[in-house]
Amino acid sequence: MAGVWVFKGGVVRLVDGEIARKVLVHTPSNEVITSYAVLERKLSALGWERYYEDPDLLQFHKRSTVHLISLPKDFNKFKSIHMYDIVVKNRNVFEVRDM
């Protein structure tokens, strides 16, 4: 049985088909982040620097904070959990939207 279980209004049901894909959006420019190169430019402008401690991850650190953003090396593995991490650490600059 393929699908996703959804809890809504006190009822659990199985939903067939695809769940809406999420995208990360840079809100000041309304630009969808389509690659790590685009994301790195936006994060650099906000004071984030590349952190090279772990060779298996793409990481960014902001000197004025203890925050670290860790992403999979492959952009195709960039999931909504990573997007929300970026949103939380950069309030009012990024948001996650349904595609």
N, C-alpha and C positions, 0 to 999 in steps of 0.2 A: 504494500500500500504506500504509494508515494504521495508526498505533500508535506504540509507544515501544520502543526497543531497551533491554533490561535485561541487565546483566552480573551473574550470581550463581553462586557456586560454580564458577567457571572456565568457565562456559558463557554465551554470548551468545544471547539469543532475543528475538523480536518479541512484544510483549504488546499485544493489542487492547484497546480500551475506554479508559476514563478512569483516570488515575493518581489515587490518593487526594489530595484537596485538603488543603492545610496551613492551620492556623490558629495564631495567636499567642495564648498564654494567659498571663495575669498569675497566677503561681503562688500568691502569698499569698491571693488571693481566689478562685482557680480560675475567673476570669472570662475569657471569650473576648473578644478585642479586635475589636469589630464596626465601629468607625469611628475616624477620626482624633481626634475629640473625646474619646472614651474613652481612646485612647492618650496624648493630650496631658495629660490629668488624671493618668494613672499616671506618666508621665515627669516632670511638674512636681513631683509628690510626692517624686521621687527626686533633685531638684535640677537637672533639665534645663530649659533655657530655649529659647524660640523664637529662631531665628537667621534674619534677613530678608535675607541677602546675595544669594541667588539667587531671583528671582521665579518661576522654573519649578519650584522644589522646595519641599517642606515640610522644614525643617531644625531640628534641636535641637542645642544645645551645652551642655556641662557645664563651668562655670567652673574647677573643680578639675582638669580633665583637658584633653588635646588632642583628645578624641574629638568627632566630629561625626556625627550621624545624618542622612542625606539620603534623603528619600522622594519618590516621585512625587506630584504635587498631587492626582491622582485616586485615591481609595481602591481603586477597582476594579483598578488597576494595581499594587497592593501585593502583591508576590510573596514567595515563601519566602526569596529572597536578602536581602530587606529585613528579614524577620522574624529571620533568623539574625544579621544585623548588630546588631539590638537585643538579642538574647540574649547575644551575646558582650560587649557593652558594659554589660550589666546582669545579670551572673551571679547565679543563684539567685532572680531576680525574674520572669523570663519564660522560657517554653519554647515550642518549636514542636511541635505534635501533628498527627497525621493526623485529618482530619475524619470 
